[in-house]
Amino acid sequence: MYRCASPALPRRRPMMATAASTALLSLVAAFGGIAAIATPTPAQAQIAPGHRYFPQRALRGELIVGVTPDVKLNGKAARLAPGARIRNAVDQVATPGSLYGQKVVVLYTTDISGLLMDIWVLNEVELANKTWPTTPEQASKLVFDQASQVWRKP
């Protein structure tokens, strides 16, 4: 039992055919309907990996994921931070289990306690940039251009 009256809905006016709406309908019909316009082609649906922008403090290394949170970074034991984010080569979130036992080239950042916080698995375009530093000492001797994502000697 309803104790309150339902709210009054505004009355809809019937749609009047105008020259603009008729032209729009004929244009949609000419292109094969709305579904044809909204559906991407196979070439558009594929994700083309490109170059992502990384922070200046990111370092390059080789990562082998073991039983979470234990990993090997450049052949040495390391740990993932609580809340660590791993991005795969097409910049989607990856779980540590999806990379279990694989040796991947990554860029990574650490938190203040030295745990791995942000990890990006590199794609083919980013692997070509071989000048990325692997240690903070190397990074201190180079100059970083944020726009082109290239490290250069001063």
C-alpha positions as CSV (number, residue, x, y, z in Angstrom):
1,M,0.0,0.0,0.0
2,Y,1.4,3.4,-1.1
3,R,0.7,6.2,1.3
4,C,2.1,8.9,-0.9
5,A,1.1,9.7,-4.4
6,S,3.7,8.9,-7.1
7,P,5.4,11.9,-8.5
8,A,3.9,13.3,-11.6
9,L,6.1,12.7,-14.7
10,P,6.3,15.4,-17.3
11,R,4.3,14.6,-20.4
12,R,6.3,13.8,-23.5
13,R,5.4,15.6,-26.7
14,P,5.3,13.6,-29.9
15,M,8.4,14.0,-32.0
16,M,7.7,16.2,-35.0
17,A,9.4,15.4,-38.2
18,T,11.7,18.3,-39.2
19,A,14.0,18.6,-42.1
20,A,17.0,18.2,-39.8
21,S,15.8,15.0,-38.2
22,T,14.8,13.5,-41.6
23,A,18.3,14.3,-43.0
24,L,19.9,12.7,-40.0
25,L,17.8,9.5,-40.4
26,S,18.7,9.3,-44.1
27,L,22.4,9.7,-43.3
28,V,22.3,6.9,-40.7
29,A,20.5,4.7,-43.1
30,A,23.0,5.4,-45.8
31,F,25.9,4.3,-43.6
32,G,24.2,1.0,-42.7
33,G,22.7,2.0,-39.3
34,I,24.0,3.0,-36.0
35,A,25.7,-0.3,-35.3
36,A,28.0,0.1,-38.3
37,I,29.1,3.5,-37.1
38,A,29.6,2.5,-33.4
39,T,31.4,-0.8,-34.1
40,P,35.2,-0.3,-34.4
41,T,37.1,-2.1,-37.2
42,P,39.5,-4.9,-36.3
43,A,42.5,-2.5,-36.8
44,Q,41.0,0.1,-34.4
45,A,40.1,-2.6,-31.8
46,Q,43.7,-3.7,-31.4
47,I,45.8,-1.9,-28.9
48,A,49.0,-0.6,-30.4
49,P,51.7,-0.4,-27.8
50,G,53.6,2.8,-27.8
51,H,55.9,4.8,-25.5
52,R,54.5,5.5,-22.1
53,Y,55.8,8.3,-19.8
54,F,57.7,7.2,-16.8
55,P,58.9,9.2,-13.7
56,Q,62.5,10.3,-13.5
57,R,63.2,8.2,-10.4
58,A,62.2,5.0,-12.2
59,L,65.1,2.5,-12.8
60,R,65.5,-0.3,-15.3
61,G,66.0,-3.9,-14.3
62,E,65.2,-7.6,-14.9
63,L,62.5,-9.0,-12.8
64,I,61.6,-12.6,-12.0
65,V,58.4,-12.9,-9.9
66,G,58.4,-15.8,-7.4
67,V,55.9,-16.5,-4.7
68,T,54.3,-13.1,-3.9
69,P,55.7,-10.8,-2.4
70,D,59.2,-12.2,-3.1
71,V,60.8,-11.4,-6.4
72,K,64.3,-11.3,-7.9
73,L,65.4,-8.0,-9.3
74,N,68.6,-8.0,-11.3
75,G,69.5,-11.4,-9.7
76,K,69.1,-10.2,-6.1
77,A,66.2,-10.9,-3.7
78,A,63.6,-8.1,-3.4
79,R,60.1,-7.7,-2.2
80,L,56.9,-6.1,-3.5
81,A,55.4,-3.4,-1.3
82,P,51.9,-3.7,0.0
83,G,49.8,-2.2,-2.7
84,A,52.4,-2.5,-5.4
85,R,51.2,-1.8,-9.0
86,I,52.4,-3.9,-11.9
87,R,51.5,-2.8,-15.5
88,N,52.0,-5.1,-18.4
89,A,53.4,-4.1,-21.9
90,V,50.0,-2.6,-23.0
91,D,49.6,-0.7,-19.7
92,Q,47.0,-2.9,-18.2
93,V,47.1,-4.0,-14.5
94,A,48.9,-7.4,-14.2
95,T,48.9,-9.6,-11.1
96,P,52.1,-11.1,-9.8
97,G,50.7,-14.6,-10.5
98,S,50.4,-13.8,-14.3
99,L,54.1,-13.1,-14.4
100,Y,55.2,-16.0,-12.2
101,G,58.5,-17.5,-13.2
102,Q,58.9,-15.2,-16.2
103,K,62.0,-13.0,-16.7
104,V,60.9,-9.6,-17.9
105,V,62.6,-6.3,-18.4
106,V,60.9,-3.6,-16.3
107,L,61.1,0.0,-15.1
108,Y,60.4,0.2,-11.4
109,T,60.2,2.6,-8.5
110,T,60.7,1.9,-4.8
111,D,59.1,3.3,-1.7
112,I,61.1,4.8,1.2
113,S,61.8,1.4,2.7
114,G,63.2,0.0,-0.5
115,L,60.2,-2.2,-1.5
116,L,59.1,-2.2,-5.1
117,M,56.1,0.0,-5.6
118,D,55.4,0.7,-9.3
119,I,56.5,-1.7,-12.0
120,W,56.1,-1.4,-15.7
121,V,56.8,-4.3,-18.0
122,L,58.5,-2.8,-21.1
123,N,57.1,-3.3,-24.7
124,E,59.2,-3.4,-27.9
125,V,59.3,0.4,-28.3
126,E,60.4,1.0,-24.8
127,L,63.0,-1.8,-24.9
128,A,64.8,0.2,-27.7
129,N,65.6,2.9,-25.1
130,K,68.8,1.3,-23.7
131,T,70.1,4.4,-22.0
132,W,67.8,4.2,-19.0
133,P,69.8,4.0,-15.8
134,T,69.8,0.8,-13.7
135,T,71.1,2.4,-10.4
136,P,70.7,5.7,-8.7
137,E,74.4,6.4,-9.2
138,Q,74.0,6.2,-12.9
139,A,71.0,8.4,-12.8
140,S,72.9,11.1,-10.9
141,K,75.5,11.3,-13.7
142,L,72.9,11.7,-16.5
143,V,70.3,14.4,-17.4
144,F,66.7,13.3,-18.0
145,D,64.5,14.9,-20.7
146,Q,60.9,14.4,-19.5
147,A,59.3,15.2,-22.8
148,S,61.3,12.7,-25.0
149,Q,61.9,10.2,-22.1
150,V,65.6,10.1,-22.9
151,W,68.6,10.1,-20.6
152,R,71.7,12.0,-21.9
153,K,75.1,12.8,-20.7
154,P,75.5,16.4,-19.5
